[in-house]
Each structure stands twice: as C-alpha cells, then as structure tokens.
Amino acid sequence: MDWTEIKIEIAASQVDAAAAIAQMVVPYGIYIEDYSDLLTEAPKIAHIDLIDEDLLAKDPAKAVIHVYISPDDNPAEAIAFLREKLTAAGIGQSISTEAVKQEEWSTAWKQYYHPLHLGRRLVVCPSWESYERAPDEVVLTLDPGMAFGTGSHDTTRLCLELLEEHCAPGRTVLDVGSGSGILAIASVLLGCDHADGVEIDPTAVRVAQENSAINHTGDRVTFHCGDLVEKVSGSYDIVCANIVADIIIRLLPDAGRFMKPEAVLICSGIIDEREADVLAAVEKNGFAVRDRRESGGWVALACVKKEA
C-alpha cells in the first residue's frame, strides 16, 4: 500500500499554529510550503531573475502543510483530527489528499477500523462488524465518517478512560468539541442520565447525531452547533474537553460556571510539551488535578474546583 499525502492549505499568518497541530498527527515530521517572505528573503541569496517563475507566482498569503500517513495508519482519522483541531483553533483550512479522494474519506477508513476495547467495559465497534459482548461490557457502535473520534487515537482513549471512572446514574455530561459524539454517547451508555455535546463544525454535528441514532441514545444525548457560551446553560456533573491545549487554556476561565460544586472537568488532547502550560492555567483558574493519564506523548487530566 502507498503512503497518503495530506495537504492542508491555510493562511500564511497562521502557519505556526497550524503546523503545531499537524505535528500531533505524525511522529516523523511534516513539510511546510510558506512563501510569505519569498520576495524579501530570496534576493539575499539569489538574483531575482534566477528564481523559478513558478516559485515567484506562489501566493505569499497562503501556506501549505504536507503530512504523510504511513500505510499502517488511518488517513481518514488523521484528516478528521486535523479538520476538527484546526477549526477549534480558529484556523480556516482546505484539506485534500493525493491517495484518497475527498468523497472516499467516509469509507476509506473502514479497512483500519475494528472492535476496540477501551477502559474496563467499553467496546467501540463499527456497524459493519458483529461483536458478541461479555456480560459486563457496553458496546458503542460508531461510524465517525468525517468527524474525529473513534477511540483509536490516544487523546480520545485517555478521555474515555477517565470518563468511565465518573459515569453513574443521575449524572449529566457536557462534551465541548464533541466531534463524532463518542464521549457524549459513551457517557449515557455507561450510565449517565443525559449528555450535551457542543461542536462548531456542522459536519461533525450531523455525524454525531447519526452516531447517537445508531446507538439509540437520541432521547438522552443532544448535540448543539455553535459556540459553547451561546448554546449551553446550566451546570453538569462532568465536563469533557478533548480538544487542544490552547483551547483548553481558553476554556478554563468559563468552565467553572458549567460545573456543579462536586463536578469533574476532564481535559484531553494535551501534547506532553504543553502540559506545563495547561497545568499553570488549571491552577490560575481555581482547579486542582485529581487524576492524570498519559499515552503516546499525550496527556489527559481530571480536574475539580478547589474548595473556597
């Protein structure tokens, strides 16, 4: 099988932030095309007449990030991850791939996706495969399509492991940046009464609603498209945010008002290099870490409000 090349076109002014997110997908590096300083820097090393005309014709306002996905990895999961995290960070993007046409993304990942055991009881299973569950297991049927979150990525798996520790009858859940809906759906299957998911990407909201219907949780899970503050009110027993470090830091000042006094805030999507930044924001905003998980260079935290 061939490798898959993913091309992400973004504004050159946002290339550093976009590159940091793209680097989360692969451990072996990325390739960036950024011509924003071509006309000012190139003459310092070559006469302008000697520079290729195609190079000079490049749009200096745009940059392209190239990510290469191994045949052993899932390109559609990577694409969905990039789309969700870039959108959450406010970075407009155009994503294309050489190996898989866009209209094939929602089915190409099937070859990589099989029943997956997460935590103690949860099994995530694609709809086209049968699975005979053990008496204590909970099976979540999931076809994420173009929305990130199948449980195979470390960030989602860590979040689900922490979530399972806190799910119980009578509890309610808020999932910020719900993606495929896996966390919200899993929470009610694991015993919670109701979950609200908030997502700014309308495609992800549609996919999450479809996944909820497949799992017969439509009466207990609601997905909202838009900004957290505009779409949600009230307080919850569990708040989940499987996003990126910068968005978690931005969320922390507002998170407390969506939490009941004894609620837990579960944060995942934190690359280990940014953990110290998130911990500083956790402390600054009156939270304390009660549990920590790590895997594959990623960190997830379970936080509670400090006592006044």
Disulfide bonds with the S-S distance in Angstrom:
none
